[in-house]
Amino acid sequence: MNYILAAILSNISYALADTFNGVATRKNSAIKLAVWVVILGLIIFTLPMLIFFQDELGRLTAMNTALILGLGLIVSLGYLSFVTGMEKGSVTLTGVIGGSFPAVTTIVA
C-alpha cells in the first residue's frame, strides 16, 4: 500500500512542480530560470558530496570528471529546452511530454 501512496505523492509533486515552473517561466525568462536551477542544484548537491564523501572524491579520474561535466551540460541543456517549452507553449502539454521521458528511455534502451 505504501508504494501506491508514494506513486500518488510523486505524481502530485510533479504536477505542482510543473505548475510552478510554468508560472516562473511566464514571469521571468526561461534562461534565467534554468541558470538559477542549475546553480542552486549544483550548490545543494555538491556540498553534501564534499562533506560526506571526501574519501571517494580522491578516486575520481580525469575521464570520470569529464563524463560528469559533459553529462551535466547535456542535462542542463535539456532542462533549458523544457522550460523554454513551458515559456512558449502550453504548460500542460509540455509537462506531459516532459514527463514521458522514462518511457522513451526504456524504449531506446
Order of alpha helices (4+ residues) and beta strands (2+ residues): alpha-alpha-alpha-alpha-alpha-alpha
